[in-house]
Amino acid sequence: MTEIENRDSEPSASSPWRERMVRRGLVYFQGMRYSSIELQALWRGQTGGELIVLVKPVAEGTSYLTWKPDEGAEGLLSLVEQDARRFGDLSWNEVDGVLKRESELLTQPRSKPQRVREPTRK
């Protein structure tokens, strides 16, 4: 989990909405980045302080999130193109598996490549 996601709130038992900080017009959610023209405009218009929005998953898949400013109208965020290529059309459970596997690979110690020795000639 990134530093940004560590600071974001987890859902309460009564609400599916989660608070997320907006960084450079992007919302980070479950290891993926989402944005929209409206979110980017709101971020550009921000004057100081952190911009926090509410997000929740759309049941149909991982390509979109529903979002809203604190007390504003709801809209859709789209998965950014790079992450869409990385994850494809996976379910939320499949994304969790991919992220877990990537995390495992990143934490494994790297081994030095073995040098192949030529047999000695007589």
C-alpha atoms as an extended CHARMM CRD file, in Angstrom:
* protein
*
       122  EXT
         1         1  MET       CA              0.0000000000        0.0000000000        0.0000000000  PROA      1               0.0000000000
         2         2  THR       CA              1.3930000000        3.4360000000       -0.8620000000  PROA      2               0.0000000000
         3         3  GLU       CA              1.9130000000        6.2750000000        1.5890000000  PROA      3               0.0000000000
         4         4  ILE       CA             -1.0770000000        8.0410000000        0.0350000000  PROA      4               0.0000000000
         5         5  GLU       CA             -3.3650000000        5.0480000000        0.5590000000  PROA      5               0.0000000000
         6         6  ASN       CA             -2.1260000000        4.5770000000        4.1330000000  PROA      6               0.0000000000
         7         7  ARG       CA             -3.4590000000        8.0170000000        5.0030000000  PROA      7               0.0000000000
         8         8  ASP       CA             -6.8630000000        7.4160000000        3.4190000000  PROA      8               0.0000000000
         9         9  SER       CA             -9.8060000000        6.1800000000        5.4170000000  PROA      9               0.0000000000
        10        10  GLU       CA            -11.2980000000        2.7220000000        5.3950000000  PROA      10              0.0000000000
        11        11  PRO       CA            -15.0500000000        2.2780000000        4.9470000000  PROA      11              0.0000000000
        12        12  SER       CA            -17.3170000000        2.4980000000        7.9380000000  PROA      12              0.0000000000
        13        13  ALA       CA            -19.7530000000       -0.3210000000        8.5830000000  PROA      13              0.0000000000
        14        14  SER       CA            -22.6680000000        1.8680000000        7.5390000000  PROA      14              0.0000000000
        15        15  SER       CA            -21.2430000000        3.4760000000        4.3830000000  PROA      15              0.0000000000
        16        16  PRO       CA            -19.4900000000        2.1580000000        1.2700000000  PROA      16              0.0000000000
        17        17  TRP       CA            -17.8620000000        5.5760000000        0.6810000000  PROA      17              0.0000000000
        18        18  ARG       CA            -14.1420000000        5.9710000000        1.3620000000  PROA      18              0.0000000000
        19        19  GLU       CA            -12.1860000000        9.1960000000        1.6370000000  PROA      19              0.0000000000
        20        20  ARG       CA             -9.2640000000        9.5730000000       -0.7510000000  PROA      20              0.0000000000
        21        21  MET       CA             -6.7410000000       12.3400000000       -1.2320000000  PROA      21              0.0000000000
        22        22  VAL       CA             -6.3850000000       13.7060000000       -4.7340000000  PROA      22              0.0000000000
        23        23  ARG       CA             -2.8110000000       13.9230000000       -5.9980000000  PROA      23              0.0000000000
        24        24  ARG       CA             -2.1550000000       15.6440000000       -9.3210000000  PROA      24              0.0000000000
        25        25  GLY       CA             -5.7600000000       15.0880000000      -10.3630000000  PROA      25              0.0000000000
        26        26  LEU       CA             -5.6470000000       11.3520000000       -9.5790000000  PROA      26              0.0000000000
        27        27  VAL       CA             -7.3380000000        9.2150000000       -6.9430000000  PROA      27              0.0000000000
        28        28  TYR       CA             -5.4850000000        6.0880000000       -5.8010000000  PROA      28              0.0000000000
        29        29  PHE       CA             -7.7390000000        3.1420000000       -4.9440000000  PROA      29              0.0000000000
        30        30  GLN       CA             -6.7190000000       -0.5190000000       -4.4240000000  PROA      30              0.0000000000
        31        31  GLY       CA             -3.3600000000        0.1100000000       -6.1050000000  PROA      31              0.0000000000
        32        32  MET       CA             -4.9380000000        1.6630000000       -9.2110000000  PROA      32              0.0000000000
        33        33  ARG       CA             -5.2780000000        5.2710000000      -10.3880000000  PROA      33              0.0000000000
        34        34  TYR       CA             -8.5290000000        6.9240000000      -11.4190000000  PROA      34              0.0000000000
        35        35  SER       CA             -9.3650000000       10.3540000000      -12.8270000000  PROA      35              0.0000000000
        36        36  SER       CA            -11.9220000000       12.4130000000      -14.7290000000  PROA      36              0.0000000000
        37        37  ILE       CA            -12.0610000000       15.8300000000      -16.3700000000  PROA      37              0.0000000000
        38        38  GLU       CA            -14.2320000000       17.1020000000      -13.5020000000  PROA      38              0.0000000000
        39        39  LEU       CA            -11.8290000000       15.8000000000      -10.8300000000  PROA      39              0.0000000000
        40        40  GLN       CA             -8.8400000000       17.3570000000      -12.5940000000  PROA      40              0.0000000000
        41        41  ALA       CA            -10.6600000000       20.7110000000      -12.8270000000  PROA      41              0.0000000000
        42        42  LEU       CA            -11.5210000000       20.5470000000       -9.1170000000  PROA      42              0.0000000000
        43        43  TRP       CA             -7.8870000000       19.7170000000       -8.2910000000  PROA      43              0.0000000000
        44        44  ARG       CA             -6.5530000000       22.5820000000      -10.4460000000  PROA      44              0.0000000000
        45        45  GLY       CA             -8.9530000000       24.9860000000       -8.7220000000  PROA      45              0.0000000000
        46        46  GLN       CA             -7.8090000000       23.8960000000       -5.2580000000  PROA      46              0.0000000000
        47        47  THR       CA             -6.1410000000       26.6960000000       -3.3070000000  PROA      47              0.0000000000
        48        48  GLY       CA             -3.9890000000       25.2290000000       -0.5760000000  PROA      48              0.0000000000
        49        49  GLY       CA             -4.6420000000       22.3080000000        1.7130000000  PROA      49              0.0000000000
        50        50  GLU       CA             -5.4310000000       18.7530000000        0.7380000000  PROA      50              0.0000000000
        51        51  LEU       CA             -8.2640000000       17.8700000000       -1.6060000000  PROA      51              0.0000000000
        52        52  ILE       CA            -10.3070000000       14.9630000000       -0.2340000000  PROA      52              0.0000000000
        53        53  VAL       CA            -13.0870000000       13.2590000000       -2.1770000000  PROA      53              0.0000000000
        54        54  LEU       CA            -15.3590000000       10.3160000000       -1.4310000000  PROA      54              0.0000000000
        55        55  VAL       CA            -15.1800000000        7.2360000000       -3.6650000000  PROA      55              0.0000000000
        56        56  LYS       CA            -16.8420000000        3.8420000000       -3.8610000000  PROA      56              0.0000000000
        57        57  PRO       CA            -16.4520000000        0.9450000000       -6.2850000000  PROA      57              0.0000000000
        58        58  VAL       CA            -18.9050000000        0.3750000000       -9.0940000000  PROA      58              0.0000000000
        59        59  ALA       CA            -20.1870000000       -3.1980000000       -8.8750000000  PROA      59              0.0000000000
        60        60  GLU       CA            -19.6410000000       -3.9860000000      -12.5680000000  PROA      60              0.0000000000
        61        61  GLY       CA            -15.8370000000       -4.0850000000      -12.3780000000  PROA      61              0.0000000000
        62        62  THR       CA            -12.6870000000       -2.1270000000      -11.7330000000  PROA      62              0.0000000000
        63        63  SER       CA            -12.8080000000        0.2750000000      -14.6910000000  PROA      63              0.0000000000
        64        64  TYR       CA            -14.8370000000        2.9290000000      -12.8540000000  PROA      64              0.0000000000
        65        65  LEU       CA            -15.3880000000        4.4010000000       -9.4040000000  PROA      65              0.0000000000
        66        66  THR       CA            -18.2450000000        6.5950000000       -8.2720000000  PROA      66              0.0000000000
        67        67  TRP       CA            -16.9470000000        9.7710000000       -6.6370000000  PROA      67              0.0000000000
        68        68  LYS       CA            -18.1710000000       12.9880000000       -5.0940000000  PROA      68              0.0000000000
        69        69  PRO       CA            -16.6820000000       15.9550000000       -3.3210000000  PROA      69              0.0000000000
        70        70  ASP       CA            -17.6350000000       16.1190000000        0.3640000000  PROA      70              0.0000000000
        71        71  GLU       CA            -21.1890000000       17.2670000000       -0.2540000000  PROA      71              0.0000000000
        72        72  GLY       CA            -21.4670000000       17.3850000000       -4.0350000000  PROA      72              0.0000000000
        73        73  ALA       CA            -23.0490000000       15.5560000000       -6.9220000000  PROA      73              0.0000000000
        74        74  GLU       CA            -21.8020000000       12.0730000000       -7.8060000000  PROA      74              0.0000000000
        75        75  GLY       CA            -19.7550000000       11.3800000000      -10.9260000000  PROA      75              0.0000000000
        76        76  LEU       CA            -17.6620000000        8.6260000000      -12.4750000000  PROA      76              0.0000000000
        77        77  LEU       CA            -13.8870000000        8.2620000000      -12.3600000000  PROA      77              0.0000000000
        78        78  SER       CA            -12.2090000000        6.1620000000      -15.0400000000  PROA      78              0.0000000000
        79        79  LEU       CA             -9.2170000000        3.9260000000      -14.5930000000  PROA      79              0.0000000000
        80        80  VAL       CA             -6.1900000000        5.6420000000      -16.1940000000  PROA      80              0.0000000000
        81        81  GLU       CA             -5.0110000000        4.1040000000      -19.4620000000  PROA      81              0.0000000000
        82        82  GLN       CA             -1.7290000000        2.6990000000      -18.1080000000  PROA      82              0.0000000000
        83        83  ASP       CA             -3.4980000000        0.8880000000      -15.2630000000  PROA      83              0.0000000000
        84        84  ALA       CA             -6.2230000000       -0.3340000000      -17.6360000000  PROA      84              0.0000000000
        85        85  ARG       CA             -3.5000000000       -1.9960000000      -19.7430000000  PROA      85              0.0000000000
        86        86  ARG       CA             -1.8410000000       -3.3880000000      -16.5960000000  PROA      86              0.0000000000
        87        87  PHE       CA             -4.9860000000       -4.8960000000      -15.0450000000  PROA      87              0.0000000000
        88        88  GLY       CA             -7.2860000000       -5.4110000000      -18.0180000000  PROA      88              0.0000000000
        89        89  ASP       CA            -10.8760000000       -6.2440000000      -17.1400000000  PROA      89              0.0000000000
        90        90  LEU       CA            -10.3190000000       -7.9330000000      -13.7770000000  PROA      90              0.0000000000
        91        91  SER       CA            -12.7040000000       -8.2890000000      -10.8680000000  PROA      91              0.0000000000
        92        92  TRP       CA            -11.8310000000       -6.6980000000       -7.5090000000  PROA      92              0.0000000000
        93        93  ASN       CA            -10.7990000000      -10.1220000000       -6.1500000000  PROA      93              0.0000000000
        94        94  GLU       CA             -8.5280000000      -10.7240000000       -9.1400000000  PROA      94              0.0000000000
        95        95  VAL       CA             -6.9090000000       -7.3010000000       -8.6640000000  PROA      95              0.0000000000
        96        96  ASP       CA             -6.2190000000       -8.1560000000       -5.0160000000  PROA      96              0.0000000000
        97        97  GLY       CA             -4.4660000000      -11.3350000000       -6.1820000000  PROA      97              0.0000000000
        98        98  VAL       CA             -2.3530000000       -9.4660000000       -8.7400000000  PROA      98              0.0000000000
        99        99  LEU       CA             -1.3040000000       -6.8460000000       -6.1860000000  PROA      99              0.0000000000
       100       100  LYS       CA             -0.4520000000       -9.5110000000       -3.6160000000  PROA      100             0.0000000000
       101       101  ARG       CA              1.7020000000      -11.3970000000       -6.1220000000  PROA      101             0.0000000000
       102       102  GLU       CA              3.4780000000       -8.1870000000       -7.2170000000  PROA      102             0.0000000000
       103       103  SER       CA              4.1570000000       -7.3450000000       -3.5770000000  PROA      103             0.0000000000
       104       104  GLU       CA              5.6140000000      -10.8090000000       -2.9740000000  PROA      104             0.0000000000
       105       105  LEU       CA              7.8810000000      -10.4790000000       -5.9980000000  PROA      105             0.0000000000
       106       106  LEU       CA              9.1110000000       -7.0650000000       -4.8690000000  PROA      106             0.0000000000
       107       107  THR       CA              9.9670000000       -8.2800000000       -1.3660000000  PROA      107             0.0000000000
       108       108  GLN       CA             11.8960000000      -11.3750000000       -2.4650000000  PROA      108             0.0000000000
       109       109  PRO       CA             15.6670000000      -10.9220000000       -2.2740000000  PROA      109             0.0000000000
       110       110  ARG       CA             17.3070000000      -10.7430000000       -5.6390000000  PROA      110             0.0000000000
       111       111  SER       CA             19.8450000000      -13.4230000000       -6.3290000000  PROA      111             0.0000000000
       112       112  LYS       CA             22.9880000000      -12.7060000000       -8.2560000000  PROA      112             0.0000000000
       113       113  PRO       CA             23.0770000000      -14.3520000000      -11.6590000000  PROA      113             0.0000000000
       114       114  GLN       CA             25.3460000000      -17.3790000000      -11.7170000000  PROA      114             0.0000000000
       115       115  ARG       CA             28.3130000000      -17.1760000000      -14.0200000000  PROA      115             0.0000000000
       116       116  VAL       CA             28.6320000000      -20.0960000000      -16.3340000000  PROA      116             0.0000000000
       117       117  ARG       CA             32.1600000000      -21.4280000000      -16.3760000000  PROA      117             0.0000000000
       118       118  GLU       CA             33.5800000000      -22.8590000000      -19.5050000000  PROA      118             0.0000000000
       119       119  PRO       CA             35.0930000000      -26.3140000000      -19.0730000000  PROA      119             0.0000000000
       120       120  THR       CA             38.8700000000      -26.2160000000      -18.9910000000  PROA      120             0.0000000000
       121       121  ARG       CA             40.5350000000      -27.4790000000      -22.1170000000  PROA      121             0.0000000000
       122       122  LYS       CA             43.4820000000      -29.8070000000      -22.0100000000  PROA      122             0.0000000000
